[in-house]
Amino acid sequence: MVYYEPRITQADKDYITLRLSQCVMKIRHDHGPYRHLRCYWPNDPIGSPYCHFDIITGLGAVTIYGNWMRTFTLRHYGDEDMLPGFCNTKELNIGYWAEKLDMKKQAKDAAITAIDTDAFFKDVENLIKGWYIDNKYPYNNEHINRIMNTIREDISFEDSRHPFEQLLDIPFYPDPYSYPEDMCDIIDPENTPGEHYTLEWVRTCMALQWAAQTYAAAQSYKKQKQTRRYLATQKHMTLCEHPPLVKPPVVGI
């Protein structure tokens, strides 16, 4: 089954960032690499029971699930504690994280990739123009438009077959008097036109990153808090000698 969805915009990412900035975390279980973190919106107009996500961690694995996304499990080789290391990054690498999903390729592609119908045709047109340029083959926009009109007529997004499969069945004529070229020679089968990661997968990765950073901030906050209290008891400092610590959005610390 092919999922159709517009490509992610910066506005989409900004909205996810805004939503995560309003989120709080409750640490339900925390024992070494084994954790259960509940993340939710305490003052959400929708209501926290309807908009939350949970994270379960163990050796070499992290699972995220909830109302905000389906269940995804990422695995890494060895016994790495993935939350403070793998997930706690400044920059998102959603492609690399996708490689770590504990899913077979077909199921993974269906879960995290989609086709933007408008971008599909734009990508195909750019690839065809690129073929002409690479092969130093003369062309004009009128002929390109005829080719694209044929492709638009022959491809149906209502078809059960993937649009890329349909595309490969369409003969490509470099000019009106030439023999047809194989579309596989024009478009790399490994580079599907219009394909992109879904909004849900991007949201999942951003939520995992937020949870990892927030958990790390909570551990740092608790450590600094304990250190200040100890130094105060030893009369090395008073609690007012340093600016107050910034408490991360974690309940009960």
C-alpha positions as CSV (number, residue, x, y, z in Angstrom):
1,M,0.0,0.0,0.0
2,V,1.3,3.4,-1.0
3,Y,0.8,6.4,1.4
4,Y,0.4,9.8,-0.2
5,E,1.2,12.9,1.8
6,P,2.8,16.4,1.0
7,R,6.4,16.8,1.8
8,I,7.3,18.1,5.2
9,T,7.8,21.9,5.5
10,Q,9.7,24.0,8.0
11,A,6.3,25.1,9.3
12,D,5.5,21.5,10.1
13,K,8.7,21.1,12.1
14,D,8.2,24.4,13.8
15,Y,4.8,23.3,15.0
16,I,6.2,20.0,16.3
17,T,8.9,22.0,18.2
18,L,6.2,24.3,19.7
19,R,4.2,21.3,20.8
20,L,7.2,19.6,22.4
21,S,8.1,22.9,24.2
22,Q,4.7,22.6,26.0
23,C,5.3,19.0,27.0
24,V,6.4,17.6,30.4
25,M,8.0,14.3,31.4
26,K,7.2,12.0,34.2
27,I,9.8,9.4,35.0
28,R,7.9,6.3,35.9
29,H,10.8,3.9,36.1
30,D,14.5,4.6,36.1
31,H,17.0,1.8,36.8
32,G,20.2,1.9,34.7
33,P,19.3,1.5,31.1
34,Y,15.8,0.3,31.9
35,R,13.3,3.2,31.9
36,H,9.7,4.2,31.4
37,L,9.2,7.8,30.6
38,R,5.7,9.3,30.1
39,C,5.5,12.5,28.1
40,Y,2.4,14.6,28.0
41,W,0.8,18.0,27.8
42,P,-0.5,19.0,31.3
43,N,-2.6,22.0,30.1
44,D,-3.5,20.7,26.6
45,P,-7.0,21.8,25.5
46,I,-7.3,18.4,23.9
47,G,-6.6,16.7,27.2
48,S,-3.5,14.8,28.2
49,P,-5.1,11.4,27.9
50,Y,-5.5,12.0,24.2
51,C,-2.1,13.4,23.4
52,H,0.9,11.7,25.0
53,F,3.7,9.4,24.2
54,D,5.7,6.9,26.2
55,I,9.3,5.7,25.9
56,I,10.7,2.4,27.1
57,T,14.4,1.7,27.1
58,G,16.6,-1.3,27.6
59,L,20.0,-2.6,26.5
60,G,20.4,-1.8,22.9
61,A,16.8,-0.8,22.3
62,V,14.4,2.1,22.7
63,T,10.7,2.0,22.0
64,I,8.3,5.0,21.6
65,Y,4.5,4.8,21.3
66,G,1.4,6.7,22.1
67,N,-1.4,8.9,20.7
68,W,1.1,11.0,18.9
69,M,2.6,8.2,16.9
70,R,2.5,4.5,16.2
71,T,4.8,2.1,18.0
72,F,8.4,2.2,16.8
73,T,11.4,0.3,18.2
74,L,15.0,1.2,17.4
75,R,17.8,-1.2,18.0
76,H,21.6,-0.8,18.0
77,Y,24.3,-3.3,18.0
78,G,25.6,-4.4,21.4
79,D,24.4,-3.3,24.9
80,E,24.5,0.4,24.3
81,D,22.2,2.6,26.4
82,M,20.6,4.4,23.5
83,L,18.7,7.2,25.3
84,P,21.7,9.2,26.6
85,G,23.9,8.4,23.6
86,F,22.2,7.5,20.3
87,C,19.1,9.6,20.8
88,N,20.7,12.5,22.6
89,T,21.9,14.4,19.6
90,K,22.0,18.1,18.6
91,E,21.1,17.3,15.0
92,L,18.5,14.9,13.8
93,N,19.5,12.2,11.4
94,I,16.2,10.6,10.6
95,G,17.6,8.6,7.7
96,Y,20.2,6.9,10.0
97,W,17.6,6.4,12.7
98,A,15.3,4.8,10.1
99,E,18.0,2.2,9.4
100,K,17.9,1.2,13.1
101,L,14.1,0.5,13.1
102,D,13.3,-3.1,14.1
103,M,11.2,-3.7,11.1
104,K,11.5,-5.6,7.8
105,K,12.2,-3.3,4.8
106,Q,8.8,-3.6,3.2
107,A,6.9,-2.9,6.5
108,K,9.4,-0.1,7.3
109,D,8.9,1.6,3.9
110,A,5.1,1.4,4.3
111,A,5.3,2.9,7.8
112,I,7.7,5.8,7.4
113,T,7.7,6.9,3.7
114,A,5.1,8.6,1.6
115,I,4.8,10.0,-1.9
116,D,4.1,13.7,-2.6
117,T,2.0,13.6,-5.8
118,D,3.0,17.0,-7.0
119,A,6.7,16.4,-6.2
120,F,6.5,13.1,-7.9
121,F,5.9,14.7,-11.3
122,K,8.4,17.5,-10.7
123,D,11.1,15.0,-9.8
124,V,10.4,13.0,-12.9
125,E,10.6,16.0,-15.1
126,N,13.9,17.1,-13.5
127,L,15.3,13.6,-14.0
128,I,14.3,13.5,-17.6
129,K,15.9,16.9,-18.2
130,G,19.0,15.7,-16.5
131,W,19.2,12.7,-18.8
132,Y,19.1,15.0,-21.8
133,I,21.8,17.2,-20.4
134,D,24.1,14.3,-19.3
135,N,23.8,12.6,-22.7
136,K,24.2,16.0,-24.5
137,Y,20.9,15.2,-26.3
138,P,19.1,18.2,-27.8
139,Y,15.6,18.9,-26.4
140,N,13.0,21.6,-26.1
141,N,10.4,22.4,-23.5
142,E,7.6,21.6,-25.9
143,H,8.8,18.0,-26.2
144,I,9.4,17.7,-22.4
145,N,5.8,18.9,-21.9
146,R,4.5,16.2,-24.3
147,I,6.4,13.6,-22.4
148,M,5.1,14.8,-19.0
149,N,1.5,15.0,-20.3
150,T,1.8,11.3,-21.3
151,I,3.2,10.4,-17.9
152,R,0.5,12.3,-16.1
153,E,-2.2,10.6,-18.2
154,D,-0.8,7.1,-17.7
155,I,-0.1,7.2,-14.0
156,S,-3.0,6.8,-11.5
157,F,-2.5,7.4,-7.8
158,E,-5.7,5.3,-7.3
159,D,-4.0,2.3,-8.8
160,S,-2.9,-0.5,-6.4
161,R,0.5,-0.5,-8.0
162,H,3.2,1.9,-6.8
163,P,3.4,5.0,-9.2
164,F,7.1,4.2,-9.7
165,E,6.2,0.8,-11.1
166,Q,3.7,2.4,-13.4
167,L,6.3,4.9,-14.5
168,L,8.8,2.2,-15.5
169,D,6.2,0.7,-17.8
170,I,5.9,3.9,-19.8
171,P,8.1,4.1,-23.0
172,F,10.4,7.1,-23.2
173,Y,11.0,8.6,-26.6
174,P,13.9,11.1,-26.5
175,D,12.5,12.7,-29.7
176,P,9.4,12.1,-31.8
177,Y,11.4,10.0,-34.4
178,S,13.6,7.9,-32.1
179,Y,13.2,4.4,-30.7
180,P,12.0,4.2,-27.1
181,E,14.5,4.2,-24.2
182,D,14.1,2.1,-21.1
183,M,12.8,4.3,-18.3
184,C,15.2,2.4,-15.9
185,D,18.0,4.0,-17.8
186,I,16.5,7.4,-17.1
187,I,15.5,7.1,-13.4
188,D,17.5,5.3,-10.7
189,P,15.2,2.6,-9.2
190,E,16.8,3.3,-5.8
191,N,15.7,6.9,-6.0
192,T,11.9,7.0,-6.0
193,P,10.5,10.3,-7.3
194,G,8.4,12.3,-4.8
195,E,9.3,10.0,-1.9
196,H,10.0,11.4,1.5
197,Y,9.7,10.6,5.2
198,T,6.2,10.9,6.7
199,L,5.2,13.6,9.1
200,E,4.6,10.9,11.7
201,W,8.2,9.6,11.4
202,V,9.7,13.1,11.6
203,R,7.5,13.8,14.6
204,T,8.6,10.5,16.2
205,C,12.3,11.3,15.8
206,M,11.9,14.9,17.2
207,A,10.0,13.5,20.1
208,L,12.7,10.9,20.8
209,Q,15.3,13.6,20.6
210,W,13.3,15.9,23.0
211,A,12.9,13.1,25.5
212,A,16.6,12.2,25.4
213,Q,17.6,15.8,25.9
214,T,15.0,16.4,28.7
215,Y,16.0,13.2,30.5
216,A,19.7,14.2,30.3
217,A,18.8,17.7,31.6
218,A,16.9,16.1,34.5
219,Q,19.9,14.0,35.5
220,S,22.2,17.0,35.4
221,Y,19.7,19.1,37.4
222,K,19.5,16.5,40.1
223,K,23.3,16.1,40.3
224,Q,23.8,19.8,40.6
225,K,21.1,20.1,43.2
226,Q,22.7,17.4,45.3
227,T,26.2,19.0,44.9
228,R,24.9,22.4,46.1
229,R,23.2,20.9,49.1
230,Y,26.3,19.0,50.1
231,L,28.5,22.0,49.7
232,A,26.1,24.1,51.8
233,T,26.1,21.5,54.6
234,Q,29.9,21.6,54.5
235,K,29.8,25.4,54.7
236,H,31.8,25.7,51.5
237,M,29.0,27.9,50.1
238,T,25.5,29.0,50.7
239,L,22.6,28.1,48.4
240,C,22.2,31.8,47.5
241,E,25.8,32.2,46.2
242,H,24.9,30.8,42.8
243,P,22.0,31.6,40.5
244,P,19.0,29.3,40.8
245,L,19.1,26.2,38.7
246,V,16.9,26.0,35.7
247,K,14.5,23.1,36.3
248,P,13.7,21.0,33.2
249,P,10.1,20.1,32.4
250,V,10.2,16.9,34.4
251,V,7.7,16.1,37.2
252,G,8.9,15.2,40.6
253,I,12.6,16.2,40.6
